[in-house]
Every structure is written in C-alpha cells, then in structure tokens.
Amino acid sequence: MISGLSFNGGLNYDDYITPSGQDKYVIQPSSRMEDIAKKNQNGTLPLFTAFGFARPLNSNPIQTTKFIFDYLIGNLGLDPMLIHITSTELIKPLLPTLEGYGITGNKIQITPLSQARKEGAGSGWFAPAGHPKNANYPTYSIEYRMPDGKDLEIAEIGIHDLPAGAIGIERLAMAKNQAYFSWNDYLPHFKELLQADSEKNHDALPVGYYEILGLPKPA
C-alpha cells in the first residue's frame, strides 16, 4: 500500500502489471486521494482491491473482451441488462462482440475521443496526471446499474494494443449484491492495513494515511 512516492499521498493508486507473452494476474490493495472529496457518494471507499490482469501480447481486443464478459456474466452471474459501457469511438470494433452479450444501443455511451483524453479518468482514456508509470492508453469502463438508478463502475479494460485491465473486487461484490458499502465501513480496514504495511516494511506512514483518516499530520 505504501508506494514511497509523492504521487497520490504516498499510496498505491492501482495495479502495476506489464503484459508479456503469458497471462499475468495481480491482487493489489489501493487507495485514491481524489476519492476523499467523493467519500459521501455511494460506493466510494478509502480502500479497494484491484484484480489486475494482463493477457499475452498477441491477444486481440475481442479475445480480451470475451475473457472479461464470460467471467462477469457466465461465472459471476451479473445481469447483462444492467451492464453499461463508456468509451470512445475506438470501441467500435468491439460492438459486435458486446452485442453477443446483450450489450447494445443505449447501454453504450460514446464520449468524444478528445474529451476522454483530456480528462484521462478512464472512461475512454486512462491518463491520471502525475501517474508514476506515465499511464496513457485507451480504455472502456464497465458500469453496473444499482437499485438507486446510478451506474457503479466495476472495471476498466484496455483496448487496441493493451490487452490488460482491472476489476474492482469490492465493486463486484456491490454489483452482485445490489447493495453499497460505505466509506466508513472500510476506514478500519484501511487503517489496519497501512499500519501493518508500515511496521512490516519499516516505512513511515505516508501523508495519505492521515488525510484519508482525517487525522492531523505529524510535525
């Protein structure tokens, strides 16, 4: 959890996995400082777990899309009628594949490519300002409709030359159970994990620890 970097309050922001010639998977606990401002929004957590994957470099986007939706719908049992996609025009080659899962028409939101690249938030393009890995690539986000009528983002998948992505494990649980976790539910887990990480690796608790917990920073 403690990155040792100034970015994101010294906390790991997402998974770090590089595509190669074979399948790779990682389970990475993460926190995002930007979420503090959204802590009262349903489904926003101070600590979340990313299931990151990287498929072989010779995988094509259609194979990766089938890999994802066979899991979400076939294995996890999510209702395709509640799934929505946000991306850019770059997703168009995947539309026939998505249609095969019942995801069509108004379930797919196309954002102008220039807008998605400017925002870099992941709904079409992932490029957070100051990201330590200089992340900058096209994506599509997968959202799931909740009982309050709002869409909860559960995954972000790379397209074109990036056969990789990440699924939020807590987000999957919320989608499957059709019930939100809250920020306060996860604050104790965040505190315990950061303290254990600090003690194990002899690292000082980062700025993000204090800001997420709302504690005064040590002098």
C-alpha positions in Angstrom: 0.0 0.0 0.0 2.9 2.4 0.7 4.5 3.4 -2.5 7.3 5.6 -1.3 6.3 8.1 -3.9 4.9 11.6 -3.6 2.1 10.8 -6.1 -1.3 10.1 -4.5 -0.2 10.8 -1.0 2.3 8.0 -1.0 -0.3 5.3 -1.5 -0.5 2.8 -4.3 -3.0 4.0 -6.8 -3.7 1.0 -8.9 -2.2 -2.3 -10.1 1.2 -2.4 -11.8 1.5 -5.3 -14.2 3.2 -5.4 -17.6 1.9 -7.5 -20.5 4.3 -10.2 -21.8 4.0 -13.5 -23.6 1.8 -15.1 -20.9 -1.2 -14.4 -18.7 -0.5 -12.5 -15.6 -2.7 -11.6 -12.6 -2.3 -9.5 -9.5 -4.4 -8.6 -6.5 -3.5 -5.1 -5.4 -5.0 -3.1 -2.5 -5.2 0.6 -3.5 -6.4 4.0 -2.4 -7.0 7.2 -4.3 -6.7 10.6 -2.7 -9.2 12.1 -5.2 -11.8 9.9 -3.6 -11.7 11.9 -0.3 -13.9 14.6 -2.0 -16.3 11.9 -3.0 -16.5 9.9 0.2 -20.2 10.6 0.7 -21.1 9.1 -2.6 -22.4 5.6 -2.6 -19.8 3.0 -3.4 -16.7 5.2 -2.8 -14.2 3.5 -0.5 -11.0 4.6 1.2 -9.5 1.2 0.4 -10.3 -1.1 -2.6 -8.8 -4.1 -4.2 -7.9 -4.3 -7.8 -7.8 -7.6 -9.6 -5.5 -6.7 -12.4 -4.7 -8.8 -15.4 -2.5 -8.7 -18.5 -3.2 -11.1 -21.3 -0.5 -12.3 -23.7 0.7 -9.5 -26.0 -0.6 -11.4 -29.1 -4.1 -11.3 -27.7 -6.6 -9.2 -29.6 -9.2 -7.0 -28.0 -12.0 -9.3 -29.0 -10.4 -12.2 -27.1 -9.9 -10.0 -24.1 -13.5 -8.7 -24.2 -14.8 -12.3 -24.3 -12.4 -13.2 -21.4 -14.0 -10.4 -19.3 -17.6 -10.9 -20.1 -17.5 -14.7 -19.9 -16.4 -14.1 -16.3 -18.8 -11.3 -15.4 -21.9 -12.8 -16.9 -21.1 -16.5 -17.2 -19.2 -17.1 -14.0 -20.3 -14.3 -11.7 -23.8 -14.2 -12.9 -24.2 -10.4 -13.5 -27.3 -9.4 -15.4 -26.3 -8.2 -18.9 -29.4 -5.9 -18.9 -27.8 -3.9 -16.1 -24.3 -3.6 -17.7 -23.3 -0.3 -19.3 -20.2 0.7 -21.2 -18.4 4.0 -21.5 -15.7 4.6 -24.1 -14.8 6.4 -27.3 -15.1 5.7 -31.0 -12.2 3.3 -30.5 -14.5 0.7 -29.1 -16.5 0.4 -32.3 -14.6 -2.8 -33.5 -15.8 -4.5 -30.3 -19.5 -3.6 -30.6 -20.5 -6.9 -32.4 -18.8 -8.8 -29.6 -20.6 -6.8 -26.9 -23.9 -7.3 -28.8 -23.4 -11.0 -28.4 -23.7 -10.5 -24.6 -26.8 -8.4 -25.0 -25.0 -5.1 -24.5 -26.2 -2.7 -27.3 -27.7 0.6 -28.1 -28.3 3.0 -25.1 -26.2 0.7 -22.9 -23.1 2.0 -24.6 -22.0 5.6 -24.2 -19.6 7.1 -26.7 -17.5 10.0 -25.3 -15.6 12.2 -27.8 -12.0 11.0 -28.0 -10.6 14.4 -27.4 -12.7 14.9 -24.3 -11.7 11.4 -22.9 -8.0 12.1 -23.5 -8.2 15.5 -21.8 -10.0 14.1 -18.7 -7.8 10.9 -18.5 -10.3 9.5 -16.0 -10.6 6.0 -17.5 -14.0 6.3 -19.2 -12.4 6.0 -22.6 -8.8 7.0 -21.8 -6.7 6.4 -18.7 -4.0 9.0 -18.1 -4.1 10.4 -14.5 -1.9 13.5 -14.1 1.4 12.7 -12.5 0.9 8.9 -12.6 4.3 7.3 -11.8 4.1 4.9 -14.7 3.0 7.7 -17.1 -0.1 5.7 -17.9 -1.7 6.9 -21.1 -3.9 4.5 -23.1 -7.4 3.9 -24.5 -9.9 2.0 -22.4 -13.5 1.3 -21.8 -15.2 1.3 -18.5 -17.8 -1.2 -17.4 -20.6 0.0 -15.2 -23.5 -1.8 -13.4 -26.9 -0.3 -12.7 -27.7 -0.2 -9.0 -31.2 -0.1 -7.3 -30.9 3.7 -6.9 -30.7 4.0 -10.7 -27.0 5.0 -10.7 -24.2 3.2 -12.6 -21.3 1.8 -10.5 -18.0 1.4 -12.3 -16.8 -2.1 -11.8 -13.9 -2.4 -14.3 -11.6 -0.6 -16.7 -10.3 -2.5 -19.7 -7.6 -1.5 -22.1 -8.2 -1.7 -25.8 -6.1 -1.9 -29.0 -2.5 -2.6 -28.1 -3.1 -3.0 -24.4 -4.6 -6.5 -23.6 -4.9 -5.6 -19.9 -7.3 -4.2 -17.3 -8.5 -4.2 -13.8 -11.7 -5.2 -12.0 -12.6 -3.8 -8.6 -13.4 -6.7 -6.2 -15.4 -4.6 -3.8 -17.3 -3.1 -6.7 -18.1 -6.6 -8.0 -19.5 -7.5 -4.6 -21.6 -4.4 -4.5 -22.9 -5.1 -8.0 -23.7 -8.7 -7.3 -25.4 -8.0 -4.0 -27.1 -4.8 -5.3 -26.0 -3.0 -2.1 -23.4 -0.4 -1.5 -20.5 -0.5 1.0 -19.7 2.9 2.6 -16.6 4.9 3.2 -16.8 4.5 6.9 -17.3 0.7 6.5 -13.8 0.5 5.2 -11.9 3.1 7.2 -10.9 0.5 9.9 -9.5 -1.9 7.2 -7.6 1.0 5.6 -6.0 2.0 9.0 -5.1 -1.6 9.9 -3.6 -2.4 6.5 -1.5 0.8 6.4 -0.2 0.3 9.9 0.7 -3.4 9.2 2.4 -2.4 6.0 4.4 0.4 7.7 5.6 -2.0 10.5 6.4 -4.9 8.2 8.5 -2.8 5.8 9.8 -0.2 8.3 8.2 2.6 6.2 6.9 5.8 7.7 3.1 6.2 7.4 2.5 8.4 4.3 0.6 11.7 4.0 -2.3 9.9 2.5 -2.8 7.8 5.7 -3.5 10.9 7.7 -5.6 12.7 5.1 -7.9 9.7 4.4 -8.4 9.1 8.2 -8.9 12.9 8.8 -6.0 13.0 11.3 -3.5 15.8 11.9 -0.2 15.2 10.1 2.8 14.7 12.4 5.2 17.7 12.6 
